[in-house]
Amino acid sequence: MRSATVTAIALAGVLSIAQLGAQQPPAQQPPAQPPAGGGRMAMGGAQDEARKVPGGGVFAAGWKGKVDAPEAAKGSTVNDSKFEMKGADIIIASGPATTYWNPANTNTGDYTVSATFTEPEYMSAMSHPHPYGVFIGGNKLDTETPTLLYCAAYGNGNYIIRAFPTTFAPGGNRRQTANEAVHKAAAKGQPVTQDIKMSVKGSRVSCTINGTEVGSWDKADLTGDGKIESVEGIAGIRVAHNVDVKVSNFKVEKQ
């Protein structure tokens, strides 16, 4: 009888411990870091997958393109987007997020890169805004370890400044930020235009959108281990996934 009593008490203890463990809240997981494209998750948490644009490829003399590593890992290539020179304009219909450049636009010393970006129909191929803009300091762009700094605008009045490697966040901010200088489309399907310029001058690097400086840094804070290789290098165009945009007046100028 005593043995049965001891067994019952032991069993009750085990059950109490199990119930206590079940009541404990699950361990908190660290938030996922956003990718360089300015966000790969649609509102509500569903994945916003990159489209495949028919007749894709790069159709502009001297220009090259490379899709982001996460997109390439899913099988996307530069031929899943379309980059086409039409007269003096560049017409881009992006599938995967892509970086575009022409090696002729390699720079040293002081220089600027600028362009006018127009979404003819805001959010024409997406459920939420995606960014587009220019970059400086492009190095090793054909490799798996490219480095560059880019500044891009959204048609909702926000902008984002990011880099490759994606672990580096200039100023510590990885998120898009609102600024009154960034133009807003009147509604989905309406046009919106942004003038974007990045400058390297003396010891400073800056980004200007529609005539207003939205970011400025010391060169020394941008380069080094875990950061970009150099602010000198190729200047070009950066477009997130699923964007239809016209690029006008793209130019790289020595200062």
N, C-alpha and C positions, 0 to 999 in steps of 0.2 A: 504494500500500500504506500509505504514511504517512497519507494522508487517511482511509482506512478505520479505522486505529488510533485517530486523534484522535476520530473520530465515535463509536467504541465507548466510549472513555473518557468522553466527554461524556454519552452515554446512561446509562452506569453512574452518573454523578454525579446526574443527574436522578432516577433510580430510588431512589437512596439518600436524597435529600431527601424524596421522596414517602413512603418508608417511615417516615422519622423523623417526618414530620408526622402520619401515621396513628397513631403510637404515643402522641402527646400526648393527655392526658385532656381531655375537653370542658370549656369554660369554665363555671364555677359560676354559676348563676342565683340572684338574690336571692329569698328566700322570699316567697310571696304574703302580702299583708296580709289578715287575717280581716275579714269584713264585720261590720256592726253587729249583725246578728241573733243573734250568739253562735255562728256557725258555719254555713256552707252546704254543707260537705262531710261526707258520711257517712264512717264508719270504712272504711278500705281505699281511700279516695281517690275513690270513686264519688260523683257528685252526688246530693244528696238533694233532689229537685224538690218544689216546693210543690204541694199538691193543690188541687183546685177543689171547694169545699163546696157541695152542692146547696142551692138556696133561700137563697143568701148575701145579705149586705147588712147595713146597720146599722139595727137595730130598737129604738132607745132614744131618746126625745125629747131633742133638743138635742145629741146626740153625733155626732161625725164620725170618719172614719178615713182614713188614707193609707198605702198600701203603700210599702215601701222602693223606692228608685230602681232597683236591679238587678232587682227583681221586676217593676216596671212596664215596664222595657225588654224583658222577655220576654212582655209582654201581660197580666200579672196586674192585677187591679183590686180595689178594696175589696169588690166583690160576689163575689169568690172565697172570702171568709171570711164567717162569720156571727157577729154581735155582737148579742145579744138580751137585753133586760131582762125578767126573770121574777120578779115580786114585787119583793123588795129585792135580788135577786142579778142579776149579769150573767153570762150564759153565752156563752163564746167558743169557737168551733170555727174555728181559723185555717187558712187555706190559705197565702198569702204572709205574710211578716213584716209586721206592721202596727202603727202607732201610732194610739191612740184617745184622743179628748179631747172635752170639753164646754167651749166658750168661757166658760161661767158660772164655771168653776173657774180664772179668771185671778187672780193674786195679786201683791201687793206687800208689802214688809216681811217680817216673820217669819211662817212658816206651815209646816204639815206636810201630807203626803199619805200615806195608809195604806190598806191593804186586806189581806184574807185570800184567798189563792189556793189552790184545791184541784184537783188532778188526780184525778178520780174513779177513773181507770184509768191509772196511770203509763205513759207511752210508748204510748198507745192508737193513735196515728196516725203513729208514727215508729220508726225503727230505733235511735235513740240519743237521749239527753236534749236537750231544747230549753228555753230559759228564758222566764220571764214575770215582770213586775214593774211598778213605777210610775216616773214621771218627773217632774222639776221643770224650771222655766225654759223652758217651751215657747214659742218665738217663730217667726213666719213658717211655721207648720205646714202651711199650705195651699200653700206655694210649693215650688220645687225646691231651696231652700237653708234648710231648717228647722234650728233649733238647740234642743237640749235635753240634759239629763243624766238617765240612767236607771240604776236598780239592779234587778237581776233574779236570781231563784233557779232552780236546776235541781233536779229530783227525785232527783239522785244525791249531794246534799250539797255541791254547788258553787254559787258565785254569780259574777256578772259585773257590772262597772260600766263603762258605755260612754257615748258621747256622739254627737250630731250637731253639727258635721261629724264624719264617721267617721275623719278623719285625726287628730283630737284624742283622746288616750288619757289620761284623768285618772290622775295618778300614774305614767304611763308603762307601765301594764299593760293589754294588750288581751285577755288570756286569762282564761278562767274559773279560779276559785281555790277550793280546798277550805276549808271552815270547819265546825267541829263544830256550830255553831249551826244550820246549814242542814239541814233534815230530809231523810232518805233514805227512799225507798219500799222496802218489804220485798222487792218483786220487780216485774217487769213486770206490769202489769195490776192492781196494788194501789194504794190511795189514798195520797196524800201531800199535806200542807198546809203552807203557809208564810205567816207574817205579815210583811209588808214595809212599811217606813215610811221616807220621806225627809223631812228637816227642813231648813229654812232659818232660822237663828237668829243674830242679830248678824252677826259676820264669818265664821261657819262654816256649812258644809253637811255633812250626814251621812246615812248609810244604816244602818238597823237591820233585821236579819232575826231573827225569833223572839226579840226582846228583847236581841240582842247587836249592838253597833255593829261593822259590817264595813268601813266606810269613812268618812273625815272629811277635809275640805279647807277651806282658806281660800277665800273668795269670789274674792279677787284672783288665785288660781291657776287659776280656772275660766273667767274671762271675758277677752275681748280678742281681738286678731287671731288667727285660726285656732282659736279656742275657742268656747264658747257666747256668745251675745249678752248674756245676763243670767241671773241666778238667779231674777229676777222673771219672771213670765209664767204660762202655763197649766200645770197639773198634770194628769196623766192616766195612761193604762195602755199598757204596751208588751208585745207578745207576739211571739215568734218564730214561724217557719212550722211548720205541722203540729202544732198544740197544741190539746188539748181541756182547758179549764180553767173552773172556776167562780170568780167574783170576788164575795166577800161583804164587807159593811161598808166599801165604798169611801167614803172621806170626805176632804175637804180642810178644814183648820181653821186659822184665824188664831191666832197665838200672842201 
